[in-house]
Amino acid sequence: MKGDIGVIGLAVMGQNLILNMNDKGFKVVAYNRTVEKVDEFLNGAAKGTNIIGAKSLQELVDSLEKPRKIMMMVRAGSAVDDFIEQIVPYLDEGDILIDGGNANYPDTNRRCEELAAKGLRFVGAGVSGGEEGARHGPSIMPGGHFSAWEHIKPIFQAIAAKTPTGEPCCDWVGDNGAGHFVKMVHNGIEYGDMQLICEAYQFMKEGLCMTHEEMHAAFQSWKNTELDSYLIDITADILAYKDEDGSPLVEKILDTAGQKGTGKWTGINALDMGVPLTLISESVFARCVSAFKEQRLAAARLFPHTPAQISGSREEWLEALRQSLLASKIISYTQGFMLMHEASDTYQWNLNYGNTALLWREGCIIRSVFLSNIRDAYENTPDLQWLGQDEYFRNILNKALPQWRKVVAKSIECAIPMPCMAAAITFLDSYTSARLPANLLQAQRDYFGAHTYERIDAERGDFFHTNWTGRGGDAASSTYHV
């Protein structure tokens, strides 16, 4: 009996996905470029299973039912192209290649086009959930050649996480690179969520002078509110974890954050598409600032300051902080969905935003209870422009605003960095302002560069230029819309 699907790559994610597929009754063929790892896997974690090992690409392909379904779990970039180049000669028309890594979606667009020309089907499937998710149920975001979906759907939906009502956190996203784009935005939101939680932690520790036991208790209590999520769960666990000497382990970890690039890609795409992804971009920059450890140590000696202790009721401040974190999180998702909306229009993907929220409801790193509310919002209003239009989210934001302003203002007063919460409330204030000072900005641009401007007493699309000094001419620069 031949295999249902082949998997290339036996690192942590690849191995756990294979074991997950095996548990669900699928016959999997495993291959790794370093073939010794195949034997190690079969004699280790896969011992006693129905998993088949392949020692060559030819053997892998020959061991699969047609149309062959082969999933690559390898490092994004050139490694994917290398494997595609090596395996294509062994494939037949209609066979399906799946990239389960964190590919940059333009690469997926290109691979779809190149493989379609060879009669092959390509799927870019974002997979989220880490090691645990891969083993027991990840969130999967497939996109690419739609005709491949009927063949991979039974496998992917079987291994995916399930919502409390049993819906699989996996469904078709859209054509070409849509799946990897949605995964990219997921990772951008993940960056934002993590930084927001870090800002709340610093406010508690340095402003409210809370012990780690007290902070642990606060995050534990937040799990019983709208903030209930995977990242809140693990933060509570981390704050309670002790090193061998009994002290909090988190305080012994060097404060320099790493990143693999997906948050940066999200920010770059937002800039390219003209979407104000301010919170997520700030979360990327926060990691960049953290990496300048030696420079920060030197700068701290030039600008010495100690965060001031915050007076007043701790319980009231904690509730204000909880509301600020929740409101900021809503803005993070708002901006992420705005970016997906723009990309969907640009590439004609016809993304289903409510369905995307469902894909993230369980299994992935940003899973949280309020994703169900996002799904409801888009099901009620499919053309929703931003989450603040929905009654549920509008009420939360309006209720939080006074406390949110209080927390951000106090953090600035006390020298506690809060880039993402501040960016979130600034975005809301800007986005809900009927008039912004961009009129002065346009006047400046016209003054020094004759870039023209529109007038409030004329039709949109009519552009004007003023000879501000009397020394310039009437010629204007070319006009364009932003």
C-alpha positions in Angstrom: 0.0 0.0 0.0 1.4 3.4 -1.0 1.5 6.5 1.1 -1.1 9.2 1.2 1.4 12.1 1.6 5.1 12.6 1.7 6.9 15.0 4.0 10.4 16.4 3.3 12.2 17.7 6.4 12.6 16.0 9.7 13.2 18.9 12.0 10.8 19.4 15.0 7.9 20.7 12.9 8.2 18.1 10.2 8.5 15.2 12.6 5.5 16.3 14.7 3.3 16.9 11.6 4.1 13.4 10.4 3.2 11.9 13.8 0.0 13.9 13.8 -0.9 12.6 10.3 -0.1 9.0 11.3 -2.3 9.3 14.4 -5.2 10.4 12.2 -4.9 7.2 10.0 -2.9 8.6 7.1 0.1 6.7 5.7 3.1 9.1 5.5 6.4 8.8 3.7 9.2 10.7 5.4 12.3 12.0 3.7 15.2 14.1 4.8 18.2 15.4 2.9 20.5 13.9 5.5 19.2 10.4 5.2 20.6 9.3 8.5 17.8 11.3 10.1 15.2 9.1 8.5 16.6 6.0 10.3 16.9 8.0 13.5 13.2 9.1 13.2 11.9 5.6 12.3 13.9 4.0 15.2 12.9 6.8 17.6 9.7 8.9 17.7 8.2 7.0 14.8 8.9 3.5 16.1 5.9 1.2 16.0 3.9 3.5 13.6 2.9 3.0 10.0 5.3 5.7 8.8 7.5 4.8 5.8 11.0 6.0 5.3 12.5 7.1 2.0 16.2 7.3 1.4 16.0 9.2 -1.9 13.6 11.6 -3.7 13.0 8.9 -6.3 12.0 6.5 -3.6 9.8 9.1 -2.0 7.9 9.8 -5.2 7.6 6.1 -6.1 6.1 5.4 -2.6 3.1 7.8 -3.0 -0.4 7.4 -4.5 -1.3 9.7 -7.4 -1.8 12.5 -7.5 1.3 12.7 -5.3 1.1 15.1 -2.4 4.5 16.2 -1.0 4.9 18.7 1.8 8.2 20.5 2.3 9.0 21.5 5.9 12.3 23.1 5.2 13.8 26.6 5.8 12.2 29.3 3.8 14.0 30.8 0.8 16.6 29.1 -1.4 16.2 25.7 0.3 12.6 25.5 -1.0 13.7 26.3 -4.5 16.5 23.8 -4.3 14.1 21.0 -3.3 11.6 22.0 -6.0 14.3 21.9 -8.6 15.5 18.5 -7.5 12.1 16.8 -7.2 10.2 18.2 -10.3 11.9 15.7 -12.7 10.4 12.8 -10.8 6.8 14.2 -10.8 3.9 13.7 -13.2 1.3 16.3 -14.3 -1.2 17.1 -11.6 1.1 16.2 -8.7 1.0 18.6 -5.7 3.9 20.3 -3.9 3.2 22.0 -0.6 5.4 24.5 1.2 4.6 24.4 4.9 7.3 26.9 6.0 7.2 30.6 6.6 7.7 31.6 2.9 7.5 35.2 1.8 4.3 35.3 -0.2 5.9 36.8 -3.4 8.0 33.7 -3.5 4.8 31.6 -3.3 3.3 33.6 -6.1 6.3 33.0 -8.3 6.4 29.2 -7.5 2.7 28.8 -8.3 3.3 30.4 -11.7 6.5 28.5 -12.5 5.0 25.1 -11.5 1.7 25.6 -13.2 3.7 26.0 -16.4 5.1 22.5 -15.8 1.6 21.0 -15.1 2.2 20.8 -11.4 0.1 22.2 -8.6 1.7 24.3 -5.8 0.3 25.1 -2.3 1.7 27.6 0.2 0.4 26.5 3.6 1.1 28.7 6.6 1.4 26.4 9.7 1.2 27.9 13.2 1.2 26.4 16.6 4.9 25.5 17.2 6.0 22.1 18.2 2.9 21.4 20.3 0.5 22.6 17.6 2.2 20.5 14.9 1.9 17.4 17.1 -1.6 17.8 18.4 -3.4 20.2 16.1 -2.0 23.4 14.4 -3.7 26.2 12.6 -3.2 25.7 8.8 -3.6 28.4 6.2 -3.4 26.9 2.7 -3.4 28.9 -0.6 -2.2 28.4 -4.1 -3.7 26.2 -6.9 -7.3 25.6 -5.8 -7.7 22.3 -7.7 -5.2 20.9 -5.1 -7.5 21.6 -2.2 -9.9 18.6 -2.7 -6.8 16.3 -2.5 -5.2 17.8 0.6 -8.3 18.9 2.5 -9.1 15.5 4.2 -5.5 15.4 5.6 -5.1 19.0 6.6 -8.5 19.3 8.2 -8.0 16.1 10.1 -4.7 17.1 11.7 -5.7 20.8 12.3 -6.8 22.1 15.7 -10.6 22.2 16.3 -12.7 25.0 17.8 -14.9 24.2 20.8 -17.7 23.4 18.4 -15.6 21.1 16.3 -14.8 23.3 13.3 -11.3 22.7 11.9 -8.9 25.6 12.1 -7.9 25.0 8.5 -9.7 26.1 5.3 -8.8 27.3 1.8 -7.6 30.9 2.0 -7.1 31.9 -1.7 -5.1 31.8 -4.8 -1.3 31.9 -5.2 0.4 33.4 -2.1 -2.8 34.1 -0.1 -2.1 31.4 2.5 1.4 32.6 3.2 0.3 36.2 3.2 -2.3 35.4 5.9 0.3 33.5 7.9 2.6 36.6 7.6 -0.1 38.8 9.0 -0.7 36.2 11.8 3.0 36.5 12.7 2.9 40.3 12.6 -0.1 40.2 15.1 1.9 37.8 17.2 4.8 40.3 17.3 2.3 43.0 18.5 0.6 40.8 21.1 3.9 39.7 22.6 5.2 43.3 22.8 1.9 44.6 24.4 2.2 41.9 27.1 5.8 42.8 27.7 4.8 46.5 28.2 2.1 45.4 30.7 4.7 43.3 32.5 7.1 46.3 32.7 4.4 48.6 33.9 3.5 46.1 36.7 7.2 45.4 37.7 8.6 48.9 37.5 5.6 51.1 37.9 3.5 49.1 40.4 6.5 47.4 42.0 4.8 44.0 41.9 6.5 40.8 42.8 6.6 37.9 40.3 4.1 36.0 42.4 1.8 39.0 42.2 2.3 39.5 38.4 1.7 35.7 37.9 -1.6 36.1 39.9 -2.6 39.1 37.8 -2.1 37.3 34.5 -3.8 34.2 35.9 -6.9 36.3 36.7 -6.9 37.9 33.2 -7.4 34.4 31.8 -11.0 34.7 33.0 -11.6 37.8 31.0 -11.7 38.8 27.3 -7.9 38.6 27.3 -8.0 34.8 27.7 -5.4 33.6 25.1 -2.4 31.3 24.7 0.1 34.2 25.1 -1.5 35.3 28.4 -1.4 31.6 29.5 2.3 31.2 28.9 3.1 34.6 30.3 1.5 33.5 33.6 3.6 30.3 33.5 6.8 32.1 32.8 6.4 34.6 35.6 5.9 31.7 38.1 8.9 29.7 36.9 11.9 29.6 39.2 15.6 29.0 38.4 17.6 26.5 40.4 18.3 29.0 43.1 14.6 29.8 43.6 14.7 33.2 41.9 12.5 34.1 38.8 14.2 32.7 35.7 12.7 35.4 33.5 15.0 38.0 35.2 18.1 36.1 34.3 17.3 36.1 30.5 19.2 38.7 28.5 16.9 41.5 27.3 17.7 41.2 23.6 14.9 39.9 21.4 15.4 37.8 18.3 13.3 37.7 15.2 13.1 35.7 12.0 11.7 38.3 9.6 8.0 37.7 9.3 7.1 40.7 11.4 9.5 42.8 9.3 7.8 41.5 6.1 4.4 42.5 7.5 5.6 46.1 8.1 7.2 46.3 4.7 4.1 45.2 3.0 2.0 47.6 5.0 4.3 50.5 3.8 4.1 49.2 0.2 0.3 49.1 0.4 -0.2 52.3 2.3 -1.8 50.7 5.3 -1.1 52.3 8.8 0.2 49.2 10.5 1.6 51.3 13.3 1.4 49.0 16.3 2.9 45.9 14.6 5.7 48.1 13.1 6.5 49.5 16.5 6.7 45.9 17.9 9.3 45.1 15.3 11.3 48.3 16.1 11.0 47.4 19.8 12.9 44.2 19.1 15.4 46.2 17.1 16.0 48.6 20.0 16.4 45.6 22.4 19.2 44.2 20.2 21.3 47.4 20.8 22.2 46.1 24.3 25.7 47.6 24.5 24.6 50.9 23.0 21.7 51.0 25.5 24.0 50.4 28.4 26.2 53.3 27.3 23.2 55.6 26.6 21.7 54.8 30.0 24.8 56.3 31.7 24.3 59.5 29.7 20.6 59.7 30.5 20.2 58.1 33.9 16.7 57.6 35.1 14.8 55.3 37.4 11.1 54.6 36.6 9.0 56.3 39.2 6.7 54.2 41.4 3.1 54.8 40.6 0.9 55.8 43.5 -2.8 55.0 44.0 -4.8 51.9 44.2 -3.0 49.0 42.7 -6.2 47.2 41.9 -7.5 50.2 40.0 -4.3 50.5 38.0 -4.3 46.8 37.2 -7.8 47.0 35.8 -6.8 50.1 33.8 -3.9 48.2 32.5 -6.1 45.2 31.6 -8.4 47.4 29.7 -5.5 49.1 27.9 -4.0 45.8 26.9 -7.4 44.6 25.6 -8.0 47.8 23.6 -4.5 47.8 22.2 -4.9 44.2 21.1 -8.1 45.1 19.3 -6.2 47.8 17.4 -3.5 45.3 16.5 -6.0 42.9 14.9 -7.8 45.9 13.3 -4.6 46.9 11.5 -3.8 43.3 10.5 -7.2 42.8 9.0 -6.9 46.2 7.2 -3.7 44.9 5.6 -5.3 41.7 4.5 -8.2 43.6 3.1 -5.9 45.8 1.0 -3.9 42.7 -0.2 -7.1 40.9 -1.1 -8.3 43.8 -3.2 -4.8 44.1 -4.8 -4.4 40.5 -5.7 -8.1 39.6 -6.1 -7.9 36.9 -3.5 -11.4 37.4 -2.1 -10.3 36.6 1.4 -13.0 35.6 3.9 -12.1 37.6 7.0 -14.5 35.9 9.4 -13.1 32.5 8.2 -9.6 33.8 8.8 -10.4 34.6 12.4 -11.8 31.0 12.7 -8.5 29.6 11.4 -6.7 31.4 14.3 -9.3 30.4 17.0 -7.3 27.4 18.2 -3.9 25.8 17.5 -1.9 28.9 16.7 0.2 31.2 18.8 -2.3 34.1 18.7 -5.3 31.9 19.6 -7.7 33.7 21.9 -11.3 33.7 22.8 -12.1 37.1 21.2 -11.3 35.7 17.7 -14.8 34.3 17.9 -16.0 37.8 18.3 -14.0 38.9 15.3 -15.5 36.1 13.2 -19.0 37.2 14.4 -18.3 40.8 13.4 -17.3 39.9 9.9 -20.2 37.5 9.5 -22.6 40.2 10.6 -20.9 42.8 8.3 -18.8 41.2 5.6 -17.6 44.6 4.3 -16.5 45.8 7.7 -13.7 48.3 7.2 -12.4 48.2 10.8 -13.3 46.4 14.0 -14.4 49.7 15.7 -17.5 49.7 13.5 -18.8 46.5 15.2 -20.8 47.1 18.3 -19.0 44.6 20.5 -15.6 46.1 19.8 -16.8 49.7 19.7 -18.2 49.3 23.2 -14.9 47.8 24.5 -12.8 50.6 23.0 -15.1 53.4 24.3 -15.1 51.9 27.8 -11.4 51.5 27.8 -10.4 54.9 26.4 -10.2 56.9 29.7 -8.2 54.2 31.5 -6.1 53.6 28.3 -5.1 57.3 28.2 -4.4 57.2 31.9 -2.0 54.2 31.6 -0.1 55.5 28.5 0.2 59.0 30.0 1.5 57.6 33.3 4.0 55.4 31.6 5.5 58.4 29.8 5.5 60.4 33.0 7.3 57.6 34.8 9.8 56.8 32.0 8.4 53.3 31.3 8.6 52.6 27.5 5.3 51.8 26.0 5.7 52.0 22.2 2.9 49.7 21.2 0.1 50.8 23.6 0.9 54.4 22.7 0.9 53.6 19.0 -2.5 51.9 19.4 -4.2 54.8 21.0 -2.6 57.3 18.7 -3.9 55.3 15.7 -7.4 55.3 17.2 -7.3 59.0 17.8 -6.0 59.6 14.2 -8.4 57.2 12.5 -11.4 58.7 14.3 -10.4 62.3 13.6 -12.6 64.1 11.0 -9.7 66.5 10.4 -6.0 65.9 10.7 -3.1 68.5 10.3 -2.2 67.0 6.9 -3.6 70.2 5.3 -0.5 72.0 6.7 1.7 69.1 5.5 0.3 69.4 2.0 0.9 73.2 2.1 4.5 72.5 3.0 4.9 70.1 0.2 3.5 72.5 -2.3 5.6 75.3 -0.9 9.0 73.6 -1.4 8.2 71.2 -4.2 5.1 72.4 -6.0 3.4 69.0 -5.2 -0.1 70.6 -5.3 -3.0 70.1 -2.9 -6.7 69.5 -3.0 -9.2 72.0 -1.5 -12.2 71.4 0.8 -14.3 73.8 -1.4 -13.5 71.9 -4.7 -14.2 68.4 -6.0 -11.9 65.6 -4.9 -9.4 64.9 -7.6 -8.9 68.6 -8.5 -5.4 69.7 -7.6 -4.1 73.2 -7.0 -0.7 74.9 -6.8 0.1 78.2 -5.1 3.0 80.5 -5.8 3.6 80.9 -2.0 6.6 83.4 -2.2 5.7 85.3 -5.4 9.1 84.2 -6.7 8.1 80.8 -8.0 6.2 79.9 -11.2 2.9 78.4 -11.9 4.3 75.0 -12.9 3.4 72.1 -10.6 4.9 68.8 -9.9 3.0 65.7 -11.2 0.1 64.7 -8.9 -0.7 61.3 -7.6 -2.9 59.7 -5.0 -1.7 58.0 -1.9 
